[in-house]
Amino acid sequence: MKNIGLHEPYLVGNEVKYLKNCIQANWVSTSGKYLELFEKKIKEITKTKFAIPVLNGTIGLHLSMILSGVGKDEEVIVPTITFVATINAIKYVGANPVFMDTDQYLNIDEDKTIEFIKNNTNKKGKYSINIKTKKKIKALVIVHTFGNAAKFEKLYSLCKKKNIKIIEDAAESLGTFYKFNKFKKKYTGTIGDFGIISFNGNKIVTCGNGGVLLTQNKKYYKQAIHLVNQAKNDNTRFIHDKVGYNYKLSNISAAVGLSQLEKLNIFIKKKKIIRNLYKNKIKKIKNLDMFESPNYSDNNNWLNLVKVDEKKSKKKAIDLIKKINQLNFQLRPVWYPNHLQKPFKKCQRYKINNSIKLFKSCICLPSSSFLKKKQIELIVDSLKRFLK
Ligand SMILES: Cc1ncc(COP(=O)(O)O)c(C=O)c1O
């Protein structure tokens, strides 16, 4: 059996046809039919009012910081467990992260974050000020980790009161939506002031490298379009009224992305099957549990995780990962907590403990949409063997 990666692209639709079309029409750069169709399709899927295709998810986060007005020496609240891009984007605008703990789904701990905002900030004029650092807290990032929607209804209301902008990092959760309550039927990325989705090669659908910035606010949309287009005011004379960016997605990438989006529903169905296959096999294994997904949302099941019961098992998750990676498939730990990473070590953190426990005990499993039952059996059997 050939190598099984953690999450690989599944290019089985109109990719080649659309790419050929792009090349034959000679529309390969930052405008063209596929960019328009890609944007339209994203709007249809997520029901967002506005979507701006950009070069990747990281850039979407950078733009969200700029448009939220986050500036030098200001602060952004963020969970410690996320891909480093979320934190880097805060640093790109000269601001600092304030790290929060995560809940049982590795999403931001809503209760602790509310406690932090209520007990550790003061409102001064328009803004919330961090009592300890005396800095303005301008934004909060919600990350929908591994495709699971984060719980943040109460936090959303509090941030509205405190004038803290909400940026949703929905890089991994395209297609995930809420089933109940205030956010019912809303897709991740479309609730906050800004949302971003990534189309990196390891996501549920890919452009190769690509992203999209979502907003429900026309003013922000217009500002974003202006910024990604080098802040050009006049196409004939090249007049620019501020420092802009060359951040637009290309028609070529959008062509691949469109073809992939046409398959999203099929991939989501396949991922439900993959999750159930894992679940059924794993429940028979001692000292190993399937990492649960929240039931308040319909999740895209982008990546499946298991949790090693480290109290009962003699084996640690990291030892299993190292052993199994010598075979022909790839396992991965959860991201290293960012408040412990060298560039962010001095940044403030608040009562972080669950993140560390889950970081130590969780293992990410191969979850590509094309995974076969036999491959899943092989993976789980190896886990079982090494756990003994
Ligand atoms: C949670 C999270 N945020 C941000 C990103 C950045 O997206 P991109 O790789 O498209 O820049 C990724 C993935 O790569 C991610 O998983």
PDBQT file of the ligand as one rigid body, heavy atoms in Angstrom, charges set to zero:
ROOT
HETATM    1  C1  LIG A 401      -6.229  27.390  11.637  1.00  0.00    +0.000 C 
HETATM    2  C2  LIG A 401      -5.498  27.923  10.441  1.00  0.00    +0.000 A 
HETATM    3  N1  LIG A 401      -5.365  29.241  10.303  1.00  0.00    +0.000 NA
HETATM    4  C3  LIG A 401      -4.738  29.785   9.247  1.00  0.00    +0.000 A 
HETATM    5  C4  LIG A 401      -4.212  28.997   8.255  1.00  0.00    +0.000 A 
HETATM    6  C5  LIG A 401      -3.468  29.662   7.138  1.00  0.00    +0.000 C 
HETATM    7  O1  LIG A 401      -3.984  29.399   5.888  1.00  0.00    +0.000 OA
HETATM    8  P1  LIG A 401      -3.019  29.395   4.600  1.00  0.00    +0.000 P 
HETATM    9  O2  LIG A 401      -2.140  28.210   4.696  1.00  0.00    +0.000 OA
HETATM   10  O3  LIG A 401      -3.985  29.330   3.456  1.00  0.00    +0.000 OA
HETATM   11  O4  LIG A 401      -2.256  30.672   4.629  1.00  0.00    +0.000 OA
HETATM   12  C6  LIG A 401      -4.327  27.592   8.356  1.00  0.00    +0.000 A 
HETATM   13  C7  LIG A 401      -3.826  26.631   7.367  1.00  0.00    +0.000 C 
HETATM   14  O5  LIG A 401      -2.951  26.555   6.706  1.00  0.00    +0.000 OA
HETATM   15  C8  LIG A 401      -4.979  27.047   9.474  1.00  0.00    +0.000 A 
HETATM   16  O6  LIG A 401      -5.090  25.730   9.615  1.00  0.00    +0.000 OA
ENDROOT
TORSDOF 0
